[in-house]
Protein backbone atom coordinates (compact mmCIF):
# COMPACT_ATOMS: atom_id res chain seq x y z
CA UNK A 1 0.00 0.00 0.00
CA UNK A 2 1.39 3.39 -0.94
CA UNK A 3 1.07 6.59 1.03
CA UNK A 4 -1.35 7.93 -1.60
CA UNK A 5 -3.60 4.90 -1.14
CA UNK A 6 -3.54 5.38 2.64
CA UNK A 7 -4.64 8.99 2.39
CA UNK A 8 -7.68 7.77 0.45
CA UNK A 9 -8.61 5.61 3.49
CA UNK A 10 -8.05 7.60 6.68
CA UNK A 11 -9.25 4.78 8.95
CA UNK A 12 -6.73 2.37 7.42
CA UNK A 13 -3.99 4.98 7.68
CA UNK A 14 -4.85 5.52 11.33
CA UNK A 15 -4.86 1.75 12.01
CA UNK A 16 -1.52 1.38 10.25
CA UNK A 17 -0.04 4.27 12.22
CA UNK A 18 -1.17 2.70 15.50
CA UNK A 19 0.18 -0.72 14.48
CA UNK A 20 3.48 0.83 13.44
CA UNK A 21 3.76 2.62 16.78
CA UNK A 22 2.85 -0.45 18.84
CA UNK A 23 5.26 -2.72 16.96
CA UNK A 24 8.06 -0.16 17.14
CA UNK A 25 7.65 0.23 20.88
CA UNK A 26 7.45 -3.52 21.49
CA UNK A 27 10.50 -4.26 19.34
CA UNK A 28 12.50 -1.45 20.96
CA UNK A 29 11.67 -2.58 24.47
CA UNK A 30 12.45 -6.22 23.75
CA UNK A 31 15.65 -5.28 21.95
CA UNK A 32 16.80 -3.01 24.77
CA UNK A 33 16.05 -5.63 27.41
CA UNK A 34 17.75 -8.47 25.51
CA UNK A 35 20.76 -6.27 24.70
CA UNK A 36 21.54 -6.00 28.40
CA UNK A 37 20.59 -9.57 29.26
CA UNK A 38 23.54 -11.87 29.72
CA UNK A 39 26.24 -9.23 29.24
CA UNK A 40 27.68 -9.23 32.74
CA UNK A 41 31.16 -10.06 31.41
CA UNK A 42 31.30 -7.41 28.67
CA UNK A 43 29.38 -4.28 27.72
CA UNK A 44 26.45 -4.75 25.32
CA UNK A 45 28.30 -3.06 22.44
CA UNK A 46 31.24 -5.42 22.98
CA UNK A 47 28.92 -8.44 22.95
CA UNK A 48 27.49 -7.21 19.66
CA UNK A 49 31.00 -7.16 18.17
CA UNK A 50 31.66 -10.69 19.45
CA UNK A 51 28.51 -11.86 17.64
CA UNK A 52 29.66 -10.21 14.40
CA UNK A 53 32.93 -12.11 14.53
CA UNK A 54 31.51 -15.51 13.69
CA UNK A 55 33.27 -14.56 10.47
CA UNK A 56 36.63 -12.77 10.88
CA UNK A 57 36.41 -9.13 9.78
CA UNK A 58 38.48 -6.00 9.56
CA UNK A 59 37.85 -3.24 12.13
CA UNK A 60 36.49 -1.11 9.28
CA UNK A 61 33.95 -3.76 8.35
CA UNK A 62 32.92 -4.06 11.99
CA UNK A 63 32.53 -0.28 12.28
CA UNK A 64 30.33 -0.21 9.19
CA UNK A 65 28.15 -3.11 10.37
CA UNK A 66 27.79 -1.67 13.87
CA UNK A 67 27.32 1.86 12.49
CA UNK A 68 30.01 3.43 14.65
CA UNK A 69 33.11 5.42 13.80
CA UNK A 70 36.37 3.67 12.99
CA UNK A 71 38.12 5.13 16.07
CA UNK A 72 35.28 3.91 18.28
CA UNK A 73 35.56 0.40 16.84
CA UNK A 74 39.33 0.48 17.26
CA UNK A 75 38.82 1.19 20.98
CA UNK A 76 36.23 -1.59 21.29
CA UNK A 77 38.46 -4.10 19.51
CA UNK A 78 41.39 -3.03 21.70
CA UNK A 79 39.39 -3.72 24.86
CA UNK A 80 38.32 -7.12 23.54
CA UNK A 81 41.94 -7.95 22.62
CA UNK A 82 43.09 -6.91 26.10
CA UNK A 83 40.42 -9.18 27.60
CA UNK A 84 41.64 -12.11 25.49
CA UNK A 85 38.33 -12.41 23.65
CA UNK A 86 39.52 -11.50 20.15
CA UNK A 87 42.82 -11.39 18.34
CA UNK A 88 44.23 -9.28 15.54
CA UNK A 89 45.99 -11.05 12.68
CA UNK A 90 47.64 -9.60 9.59
CA UNK A 91 45.28 -9.22 6.64
CA UNK A 92 46.11 -11.90 4.04
CA UNK A 93 46.20 -9.49 1.09
CA UNK A 94 46.47 -5.97 2.52
CA UNK A 95 49.44 -5.30 4.77
CA UNK A 96 47.87 -2.06 6.00
CA UNK A 97 44.97 -3.85 7.65
CA UNK A 98 44.33 -6.47 10.28
CA UNK A 99 41.65 -9.11 10.57
CA UNK A 100 39.88 -9.51 13.89
CA UNK A 101 38.67 -12.94 14.96
CA UNK A 102 37.37 -14.63 18.08
CA UNK A 103 39.62 -16.50 20.45
CA UNK A 104 38.32 -19.71 21.99
CA UNK A 105 37.41 -17.71 25.10
CA UNK A 106 35.58 -15.12 23.00
CA UNK A 107 33.64 -17.78 21.13
CA UNK A 108 32.67 -19.43 24.41
CA UNK A 109 31.53 -16.13 25.90
CA UNK A 110 29.48 -15.23 22.79
CA UNK A 111 27.72 -18.59 22.99
CA UNK A 112 27.05 -18.14 26.71
CA UNK A 113 25.57 -14.68 26.18
CA UNK A 114 23.32 -16.02 23.40
CA UNK A 115 22.14 -18.85 25.66
CA UNK A 116 21.32 -16.41 28.47
CA UNK A 117 19.44 -14.14 26.08
CA UNK A 118 17.51 -17.05 24.59
CA UNK A 119 16.72 -18.28 28.08
CA UNK A 120 15.41 -14.85 29.05
CA UNK A 121 13.16 -14.78 25.98
CA UNK A 122 11.97 -18.35 26.53
CA UNK A 123 11.03 -17.48 30.12
CA UNK A 124 8.81 -14.69 28.79
CA UNK A 125 7.18 -16.98 26.25
CA UNK A 126 6.44 -19.67 28.88
CA UNK A 127 3.69 -17.51 30.36
CA UNK A 128 1.82 -17.28 27.07
CA UNK A 129 -0.94 -19.60 25.92
CA UNK A 130 -0.29 -22.03 23.05
CA UNK A 131 -2.49 -19.82 20.87
CA UNK A 132 -0.45 -16.72 21.70
CA UNK A 133 2.79 -18.57 20.95
CA UNK A 134 1.32 -19.67 17.62
CA UNK A 135 0.60 -16.03 16.74
CA UNK A 136 4.20 -15.10 17.58
CA UNK A 137 5.51 -18.05 15.56
CA UNK A 138 3.59 -16.74 12.56
CA UNK A 139 4.70 -13.16 13.21
CA UNK A 140 8.42 -13.93 13.60
CA UNK A 141 9.17 -14.41 9.87
CA UNK A 142 7.18 -11.26 9.05
CA UNK A 143 9.10 -9.24 11.60
CA UNK A 144 12.38 -10.56 10.20
CA UNK A 145 11.22 -9.50 6.74
CA UNK A 146 10.31 -6.02 7.98
CA UNK A 147 13.69 -5.74 9.75
CA UNK A 148 15.49 -6.72 6.56
CA UNK A 149 14.03 -3.90 4.52
ABEGO torsion letter per residue (X at the ends): XBAAAAAABAAAAAAAAAAAAAAAAAAAAAAAAAAABGAAABBAAAAAAAAAAABBBBAAAAAAAAGBBAAAAAAAAAAAAAAGABBBBBBAABAABBBBBBBAAAAAAAAAAAAAAAAAAAAAAAABBAAAAAAAAAAAAAAAAAAAX
